[in-house]
Amino acid sequence: SSPALVALPCFKMAEQEQITLLGQDATELPNRPKQGCLKAAYLRGLAVAPALIVVVVMASCLIMVQRGFFRIPAAAISEDDGHRVATVPTSRFTSLASTSVSTLHDNDTQPGDCPALSVLGTGAEFGAPQPSDSCKASNGLCKEVKKPVMESIEVFDAELGITVTRRYAILVPESACNPKPGESAPLLLWFHGQTGDSISEANVFARSSGLRSCSLEHGWISVFPMGLGLADDAEALGVPVPAPSSKGKKALRKASGPPVTDMGTGWNVGVAGDSSTCLTELDQSSFPQPIKPTEYSCYPSCQAKGQCGRCNWSTCHDDIAFVKTLLKHLQQKYCIDRSRIYLGGTSNGGMFAHYVSQAIPGVFAAMSPLYGLPLLGYGAGKHGEIFRHRAMNIETAILAFHDRQDRIIPLHGGLSPMEGWGWYYTPLNEVMSHWATVHDCDQEPVDITHIVKASCPHIPTAASCHEHLNCRTRRRVLFCTYDGQHGSIPENQFFGCASVWFLNQFRRTSPVILDD
């Protein structure tokens, strides 16, 4: 058969354009529409004249250069009204980073993109602010940071017995350095996805999603911690980094022992060594046709801790210790309201946000993960931490976002259908049900899209939001879904608007202690 023809969108611009590329495999695109502003079709037996190929490729490249895009996103499809979007990532690992990009300008916020002060809650009904000690007197350390800069701290990993340099990017509004009497700044921790990095998360994802502009507009300090990769892991342990093989693959399989493959920067979500969380060679007999087992890697830190497993993909460094140390450091440097610490993340970063909320209860007022779900068996924590620590978790609200056509981390959980990416995930509705139980809410969620739209009128047409109502804790349990594939974000900067609108409603009532 001849090569496939797949229509790919450059990105959503003022006027839609298409690029038709040759040689892309579209067989995995589900429910392909017959028409729409973006189309994807798999054509077999089509003879394409060489001249036509040259014209198409040259025209495509010209459009990309004119638009300023030098990197083509994954294949996508949609209907005329924007429904039924689906993409096939060009790289499984790249797709876990924040790859959704829009044209970025110095002024990338339009009027009305962020929630107005009139609809923005402050959590005052839950108690008083809890200013950090640095609010008492200026320590001269706080400086406005309009563009993200990298900073570092030293973190002791007790299990490995070593001190590791960890990095993070930060954005600080001017109001946080010169607060009015009695005021202190909310703090947001946002974690990037697999293979991501802090600066890109702040410059690309946070800007294109609206999270950056809305959080700064309302006086938040935003921090983007950096995960560790194979090179970081090896350097921290003082072992050589596996060299690329002659075939150019970033892997080295030793004659004996587990494979050591560079699977990019990521986060340790506490599942290392658990070989039941992914599709392995032993599972293949359960399927009617052969399915490629999950690729995996056992980083040096996992070998040192004896936590190698068939489903490993990240380091085994203590990322929870990193978060704890970072929070202590930030409250010493900035005037932070400890009752209003929020967290979230994309993909693996969203998974980590769930894990952090389980591992460090009693700290976060609310969370907002985006297309990130716990692995199957960890939806409430490895040992049911969400319920075990209910007394502290009842002060943490949650708003989760997820794309409906996700083939990396499926909305409805279960086995990821992406070949070679066979991890099992907890369904979103199950995760939300856990939190509804914690807050003693109605178990059946209801559609509140109209309520969210009142605060964020630019909500995409196909997006919808549901809430578990009547929570006795007076907190809220919401989730919003939208059409898109893994790595895509809601249009019109809706994510940033809705997240800031939601998170800013809450603060913790009980004292938040960050010094333990």
C-alpha positions as CSV (number, residue, x, y, z in Angstrom):
1,S,0.0,0.0,0.0
2,S,1.1,3.6,-0.6
3,P,2.0,6.0,2.2
4,A,-0.8,7.4,4.4
5,L,-2.0,10.9,4.0
6,V,-2.7,12.6,7.3
7,A,-4.1,16.1,7.6
8,L,-2.4,17.9,10.5
9,P,-3.2,21.3,12.0
10,C,-0.4,23.8,12.4
11,F,-2.0,25.2,15.5
12,K,-5.3,27.0,16.1
13,M,-4.8,30.4,14.6
14,A,-7.1,33.2,13.6
15,E,-7.8,31.4,10.4
16,Q,-7.5,27.6,10.2
17,E,-4.9,26.1,8.0
18,Q,-4.0,22.5,7.2
19,I,-0.8,20.7,6.4
20,T,-0.9,17.4,4.6
21,L,2.1,15.3,5.3
22,L,3.1,12.1,3.6
23,G,4.2,8.9,5.3
24,Q,2.3,9.2,8.6
25,D,0.4,6.3,10.0
26,A,-3.2,7.2,10.7
27,T,-4.5,3.7,11.4
28,E,-4.7,4.5,15.2
29,L,-7.0,7.5,14.8
30,P,-10.4,6.5,16.2
31,N,-13.7,7.5,14.7
32,R,-12.2,9.5,11.9
33,P,-14.7,12.1,10.6
34,K,-15.5,12.3,6.8
35,Q,-15.3,16.0,6.9
36,G,-14.4,18.9,9.2
37,C,-12.0,21.8,9.4
38,L,-9.3,19.3,10.2
39,K,-9.4,15.9,8.5
40,A,-7.4,12.7,8.9
41,A,-7.8,9.9,6.4
42,Y,-5.9,6.7,5.7
43,L,-5.7,6.3,2.0
44,R,-4.4,3.0,0.5
45,G,-3.6,2.3,-3.1
46,L,-3.4,6.0,-4.0
47,A,-0.7,6.8,-6.5
48,V,0.8,10.2,-5.8
49,A,2.8,11.9,-8.5
50,P,6.3,12.8,-7.4
51,A,5.7,16.4,-8.4
52,L,2.7,16.7,-6.2
53,I,4.7,15.4,-3.3
54,V,7.3,18.1,-3.7
55,V,4.6,20.8,-4.0
56,V,2.8,19.6,-0.9
57,V,6.0,19.4,1.2
58,M,7.3,22.8,0.1
59,A,4.0,24.5,0.7
60,S,3.8,22.9,4.1
61,C,7.2,24.0,5.1
62,L,6.5,27.5,3.8
63,I,3.4,27.8,5.9
64,M,5.3,26.6,9.0
65,V,8.1,29.1,8.5
66,Q,5.6,31.9,8.0
67,R,3.7,31.0,11.1
68,G,6.9,30.6,13.1
69,F,6.4,26.9,13.9
70,F,9.4,24.6,13.3
71,R,7.9,21.6,15.1
72,I,4.8,19.9,13.8
73,P,2.4,18.6,16.4
74,A,0.9,15.1,16.4
75,A,-1.8,14.1,13.9
76,A,-5.2,15.5,14.8
77,I,-8.8,15.3,13.7
78,S,-11.9,17.3,14.6
79,E,-15.4,18.1,13.5
80,D,-16.5,21.5,12.2
81,D,-17.8,22.5,15.6
82,G,-14.6,21.6,17.3
83,H,-15.8,18.3,18.7
84,R,-14.1,14.9,18.5
85,V,-10.5,16.0,18.5
86,A,-7.9,13.2,18.5
87,T,-4.1,13.2,18.0
88,V,-1.4,10.6,17.7
89,P,1.8,11.8,19.5
90,T,4.9,11.7,17.4
91,S,6.8,10.6,20.4
92,R,5.4,8.8,23.5
93,F,7.9,10.5,25.8
94,T,7.6,14.0,24.3
95,S,3.8,13.7,24.6
96,L,4.1,13.5,28.3
97,A,5.8,16.8,28.5
98,S,3.7,20.0,28.0
99,T,3.7,20.0,24.2
100,S,0.6,22.1,23.6
101,V,2.0,25.3,22.1
102,S,0.3,28.4,20.9
103,T,1.7,31.6,19.4
104,L,3.2,33.4,22.3
105,H,3.5,37.2,22.6
106,D,4.6,39.4,25.4
107,N,1.0,40.3,26.0
108,D,-0.7,36.8,25.6
109,T,-3.7,37.6,27.8
110,Q,-6.9,39.0,26.4
111,P,-9.5,40.9,28.4
112,G,-11.8,38.5,30.2
113,D,-9.3,35.5,30.1
114,C,-8.8,35.6,33.8
115,P,-11.5,35.6,36.4
116,A,-12.6,39.0,37.6
117,L,-12.1,40.0,41.2
118,S,-15.8,40.2,41.6
119,V,-16.1,36.4,41.2
120,L,-12.8,35.4,42.7
121,G,-13.1,34.0,46.2
122,T,-10.4,34.4,48.9
123,G,-11.3,31.6,51.2
124,A,-12.0,34.0,54.0
125,E,-14.9,31.9,55.2
126,F,-12.5,29.1,56.0
127,G,-10.3,31.2,58.3
128,A,-7.5,33.8,58.6
129,P,-4.3,34.0,56.5
130,Q,-1.3,32.2,57.9
131,P,1.6,34.4,56.8
132,S,5.1,32.9,56.8
133,D,7.8,34.3,59.1
134,S,9.4,36.3,56.4
135,C,6.3,38.5,56.3
136,K,7.2,40.0,59.7
137,A,10.1,41.9,58.3
138,S,11.7,42.4,54.9
139,N,14.7,40.1,54.5
140,G,15.8,41.7,51.2
141,L,15.6,38.4,49.4
142,C,12.3,38.9,47.6
143,K,12.6,40.3,44.1
144,E,9.9,40.6,41.3
145,V,10.5,37.9,38.7
146,K,8.5,38.5,35.5
147,K,10.3,35.9,33.4
148,P,11.0,32.5,34.9
149,V,14.5,32.0,36.4
150,M,16.1,28.8,37.6
151,E,17.2,28.5,41.3
152,S,18.5,25.6,43.2
153,I,18.5,24.1,46.7
154,E,20.2,21.2,48.4
155,V,18.0,18.2,49.3
156,F,19.0,15.3,51.6
157,D,17.8,11.9,50.5
158,A,17.8,9.9,53.6
159,E,17.4,6.5,51.9
160,L,20.3,7.0,49.5
161,G,22.3,8.9,52.2
162,I,23.3,11.7,49.7
163,T,22.6,15.3,49.2
164,V,21.3,16.2,45.8
165,T,21.1,19.6,44.1
166,R,17.5,20.2,43.0
167,R,16.3,23.0,40.7
168,Y,13.1,24.9,40.2
169,A,11.9,27.9,38.1
170,I,9.9,30.7,39.8
171,L,7.7,33.7,38.9
172,V,7.1,36.4,41.5
173,P,4.7,39.3,41.1
174,E,5.7,42.7,42.4
175,S,2.8,42.6,44.9
176,A,4.4,39.6,46.6
177,C,7.6,41.5,47.4
178,N,5.7,44.6,48.5
179,P,2.6,43.3,50.2
180,K,0.2,45.6,51.9
181,P,-0.1,45.3,55.7
182,G,-1.7,42.0,56.6
183,E,-1.4,40.5,53.1
184,S,0.6,37.5,52.0
185,A,0.9,35.8,48.6
186,P,-0.7,32.4,47.6
187,L,1.8,29.8,46.4
188,L,1.4,27.5,43.5
189,L,3.6,24.4,42.9
190,W,3.3,23.1,39.3
191,F,5.0,19.9,38.1
192,H,5.9,19.3,34.5
193,G,5.3,16.1,32.6
194,Q,7.6,13.2,31.6
195,T,10.7,14.6,29.7
196,G,9.6,18.1,30.5
197,D,11.5,20.9,32.2
198,S,10.7,23.8,34.4
199,I,11.5,26.7,32.1
200,S,9.4,25.2,29.2
201,E,6.6,24.5,31.6
202,A,6.6,28.2,32.7
203,N,7.2,29.7,29.3
204,V,5.2,27.4,27.0
205,F,2.5,25.5,28.9
206,A,1.7,28.1,31.7
207,R,1.5,30.9,29.1
208,S,-0.5,29.1,26.5
209,S,-2.9,27.7,29.1
210,G,-3.5,31.1,30.8
211,L,-2.2,29.8,34.1
212,R,0.8,32.1,34.1
213,S,-1.0,35.3,33.3
214,C,-3.9,34.7,35.7
215,S,-1.8,33.6,38.6
216,L,0.5,36.6,38.3
217,E,-2.5,38.9,37.8
218,H,-4.0,37.8,41.1
219,G,-0.7,38.0,43.1
220,W,0.4,34.3,43.2
221,I,4.0,33.1,43.5
222,S,4.3,30.3,40.9
223,V,7.0,27.7,41.3
224,F,7.9,25.0,38.7
225,P,10.0,22.3,40.2
226,M,12.4,20.3,38.0
227,G,12.3,16.5,37.9
228,L,15.4,14.2,37.5
229,G,16.5,12.2,34.5
230,L,19.1,9.5,33.9
231,A,22.0,11.9,33.7
232,D,21.0,13.7,36.9
233,D,20.5,10.3,38.6
234,A,23.9,9.0,37.6
235,E,25.7,12.2,38.6
236,A,24.1,12.3,42.0
237,L,25.2,8.7,42.7
238,G,28.6,9.1,41.1
239,V,28.2,6.4,38.5
240,P,28.8,6.7,34.8
241,V,25.9,7.6,32.5
242,P,25.1,4.8,30.0
243,A,26.4,5.9,26.6
244,P,24.1,5.8,23.5
245,S,24.4,2.6,21.5
246,S,25.7,2.4,18.0
247,K,22.1,2.5,16.8
248,G,21.6,5.9,18.4
249,K,19.3,4.6,21.2
250,K,19.7,6.1,24.6
251,A,19.9,2.7,26.3
252,L,22.4,0.2,27.6
253,R,21.3,-3.3,28.5
254,K,23.9,-5.0,30.6
255,A,24.8,-8.7,30.2
256,S,23.0,-9.2,33.5
257,G,20.7,-7.0,35.4
258,P,17.8,-4.7,34.4
259,P,17.9,-2.3,31.4
260,V,19.0,1.2,32.0
261,T,17.2,3.4,29.5
262,D,17.0,7.2,29.4
263,M,13.2,7.8,29.7
264,G,13.6,11.5,30.4
265,T,13.0,13.7,33.4
266,G,10.1,12.7,35.5
267,W,8.8,12.2,39.0
268,N,8.9,9.3,41.5
269,V,5.3,8.6,42.3
270,G,6.0,5.9,44.8
271,V,5.3,2.8,42.6
272,A,8.9,1.7,41.8
273,G,9.3,-2.0,42.0
274,D,5.6,-2.7,41.6
275,S,5.4,-4.9,38.4
276,S,1.6,-5.1,38.5
277,T,1.1,-1.6,37.2
278,C,1.9,-2.2,33.5
279,L,1.6,-4.7,30.6
280,T,4.4,-7.2,30.8
281,E,5.4,-10.3,28.7
282,L,3.5,-12.5,31.2
283,D,0.3,-10.6,30.3
284,Q,0.5,-11.0,26.6
285,S,-1.3,-14.4,26.6
286,S,-4.4,-12.6,27.9
287,F,-4.9,-10.8,24.6
288,P,-6.2,-12.2,21.3
289,Q,-3.3,-10.7,19.4
290,P,0.3,-9.8,20.3
291,I,0.7,-6.5,22.1
292,K,4.1,-4.9,22.7
293,P,5.0,-5.0,26.4
294,T,5.7,-1.8,28.2
295,E,9.1,-0.3,27.9
296,Y,10.8,0.3,31.2
297,S,14.1,1.3,32.9
298,C,15.7,0.8,36.2
299,Y,17.7,3.9,37.0
300,P,20.8,3.7,39.2
301,S,18.9,5.1,42.2
302,C,16.3,2.4,42.0
303,Q,19.1,-0.2,41.8
304,A,20.7,1.3,44.9
305,K,17.4,1.1,46.8
306,G,16.6,-2.4,45.5
307,Q,13.4,-1.1,43.9
308,C,13.9,-2.3,40.3
309,G,10.6,-3.5,38.7
310,R,9.3,-4.4,35.3
311,C,7.2,-1.2,35.2
312,N,9.8,1.4,36.4
313,W,10.2,4.5,34.3
314,S,11.6,7.2,36.7
315,T,14.3,7.7,39.2
316,C,13.9,6.5,42.8
317,H,15.1,9.8,44.4
318,D,12.9,11.1,47.2
319,D,10.9,13.7,45.4
320,I,8.7,14.1,48.4
321,A,11.7,15.3,50.4
322,F,12.4,17.7,47.6
323,V,8.9,19.2,47.9
324,K,9.1,19.5,51.7
325,T,12.5,21.1,51.5
326,L,11.3,23.5,48.8
327,L,8.3,24.6,50.8
328,K,10.5,25.4,53.8
329,H,12.9,27.3,51.6
330,L,10.2,29.4,49.9
331,Q,8.5,30.4,53.1
332,Q,11.8,31.6,54.5
333,K,12.5,33.7,51.4
334,Y,9.0,35.0,50.5
335,C,5.9,36.4,52.3
336,I,3.7,33.4,51.7
337,D,0.2,32.7,53.0
338,R,0.7,29.1,54.2
339,S,-3.1,28.6,54.3
340,R,-3.2,29.1,50.5
341,I,-0.7,26.7,49.0
342,Y,-1.9,25.0,45.8
343,L,-0.5,22.3,43.6
344,G,-1.0,20.8,40.2
345,G,0.8,19.4,37.2
346,T,0.5,17.9,33.7
347,S,0.6,14.2,32.9
348,N,3.3,12.6,35.1
349,G,3.4,15.9,37.0
350,G,-0.4,15.5,37.5
351,M,0.2,12.0,38.8
352,F,2.8,13.4,41.1
353,A,0.4,16.1,42.4
354,H,-2.0,13.3,43.4
355,Y,0.9,11.5,45.1
356,V,2.1,14.6,46.9
357,S,-1.4,15.3,48.3
358,Q,-1.4,11.7,49.7
359,A,2.1,11.9,51.1
360,I,2.0,15.4,52.6
361,P,-1.6,15.8,53.9
362,G,-2.3,18.9,55.9
363,V,-0.5,21.3,53.6
364,F,-2.4,22.0,50.4
365,A,-5.7,24.0,50.3
366,A,-6.6,22.8,46.8
367,M,-5.2,21.0,43.7
368,S,-5.8,21.1,40.0
369,P,-4.1,18.2,38.0
370,L,-4.3,18.2,34.2
371,Y,-4.5,14.9,32.3
372,G,-2.7,13.0,35.1
373,L,-4.1,10.1,37.0
374,P,-2.7,7.7,39.5
375,L,-1.7,4.2,38.4
376,L,-4.3,1.4,39.0
377,G,-4.2,0.4,42.6
378,Y,-2.9,3.8,43.8
379,G,-6.0,6.0,43.3
380,A,-6.4,6.5,47.0
381,G,-2.7,5.9,47.8
382,K,-0.7,2.7,48.1
383,H,-2.2,2.2,51.6
384,G,-5.4,4.2,51.3
385,E,-3.7,7.4,52.4
386,I,-6.6,9.6,51.2
387,F,-8.9,7.9,53.7
388,R,-6.3,7.2,56.4
389,H,-5.5,10.9,56.7
390,R,-9.1,12.1,56.1
391,A,-8.9,14.5,59.0
392,M,-6.3,16.5,57.1
393,N,-7.5,15.8,53.6
394,I,-10.9,17.3,54.3
395,E,-9.3,20.7,53.9
396,T,-8.0,20.0,50.4
397,A,-10.4,20.8,47.4
398,I,-9.8,19.4,44.0
399,L,-10.6,20.4,40.4
400,A,-9.3,17.8,37.8
401,F,-9.1,18.3,34.1
402,H,-8.8,15.6,31.5
403,D,-9.0,15.2,27.7
404,R,-11.6,12.8,26.5
405,Q,-9.6,11.1,23.7
406,D,-6.4,10.6,25.7
407,R,-4.6,7.4,24.6
408,I,-1.6,7.8,27.0
409,I,-3.5,8.2,30.3
410,P,-7.1,7.2,29.4
411,L,-9.9,9.2,30.9
412,H,-11.8,6.0,31.8
413,G,-8.6,4.3,33.2
414,G,-7.4,0.8,32.5
415,L,-4.6,-0.1,30.0
416,S,-3.1,2.7,28.0
417,P,-3.8,1.9,24.3
418,M,-0.6,3.5,23.1
419,E,1.7,0.7,21.9
420,G,4.7,0.2,24.2
421,W,3.1,2.5,26.8
422,G,1.1,-0.1,28.6
423,W,0.6,1.2,32.1
424,Y,-2.7,0.7,33.9
425,Y,-4.5,3.8,35.2
426,T,-7.2,4.6,37.8
427,P,-10.3,6.0,36.1
428,L,-11.0,9.7,36.7
429,N,-14.5,9.0,38.1
430,E,-13.0,6.7,40.7
431,V,-10.4,9.2,41.8
432,M,-13.1,11.9,42.1
433,S,-15.4,9.4,44.0
434,H,-12.6,8.9,46.5
435,W,-12.4,12.7,47.1
436,A,-16.2,12.9,47.3
437,T,-16.1,10.3,50.0
438,V,-13.5,12.2,51.9
439,H,-15.6,15.4,51.8
440,D,-18.8,13.5,52.3
441,C,-20.4,14.8,49.1
442,D,-23.0,13.4,46.8
443,Q,-21.6,10.4,45.0
444,E,-23.3,11.3,41.7
445,P,-21.8,14.4,40.1
446,V,-24.0,17.0,38.3
447,D,-23.3,19.3,35.4
448,I,-22.2,22.7,36.5
449,T,-20.7,24.0,33.2
450,H,-23.0,27.0,33.3
451,I,-21.6,28.0,36.8
452,V,-18.0,27.7,35.6
453,K,-18.9,29.7,32.5
454,A,-20.2,32.5,34.6
455,S,-16.7,33.1,35.9
456,C,-14.8,32.0,32.8
457,P,-17.0,32.8,29.8
458,H,-14.4,31.7,27.2
459,I,-15.0,28.0,28.1
460,P,-14.6,25.8,24.9
461,T,-17.9,24.8,23.3
462,A,-17.3,21.1,23.9
463,A,-15.9,21.4,27.5
464,S,-18.1,20.4,30.4
465,C,-17.6,20.5,34.2
466,H,-19.3,18.3,36.8
467,E,-19.3,18.6,40.6
468,H,-20.1,16.3,43.5
469,L,-22.4,18.7,45.4
470,N,-23.4,19.0,49.1
471,C,-19.9,18.4,50.6
472,R,-20.2,18.6,54.4
473,T,-16.7,19.9,54.6
474,R,-17.7,23.0,52.5
475,R,-14.9,22.2,50.1
476,R,-15.6,21.3,46.5
477,V,-14.9,18.3,44.3
478,L,-15.0,19.1,40.5
479,F,-13.8,17.8,37.2
480,C,-13.8,19.2,33.7
481,T,-13.4,17.2,30.5
482,Y,-12.8,18.5,27.0
483,D,-12.1,17.1,23.5
484,G,-8.4,16.5,22.9
485,Q,-5.5,14.0,23.0
486,H,-2.7,13.7,25.6
487,G,-0.8,17.0,25.7
488,S,-3.6,19.2,24.5
489,I,-5.1,21.8,26.7
490,P,-8.5,23.5,26.6
491,E,-8.8,26.4,24.2
492,N,-9.2,30.1,25.0
493,Q,-6.9,29.8,28.0
494,F,-9.8,28.3,29.9
495,F,-7.6,26.1,32.0
496,G,-5.8,29.0,33.6
497,C,-8.9,30.9,34.2
498,A,-10.8,28.0,35.7
499,S,-7.9,26.8,37.8
500,V,-7.3,30.2,39.4
501,W,-11.0,30.8,39.9
502,F,-11.3,27.4,41.7
503,L,-8.1,27.3,43.7
504,N,-8.4,30.9,45.0
505,Q,-11.7,30.0,46.7
506,F,-9.9,27.9,49.3
507,R,-7.6,28.2,52.3
508,R,-6.8,25.8,55.1
509,T,-8.3,26.4,58.5
510,S,-5.9,24.2,60.5
511,P,-2.3,25.5,61.1
512,V,0.0,24.6,58.2
513,I,3.4,23.5,59.6
514,L,6.2,23.3,57.1
515,D,9.2,22.9,59.5
516,D,8.8,19.2,60.3
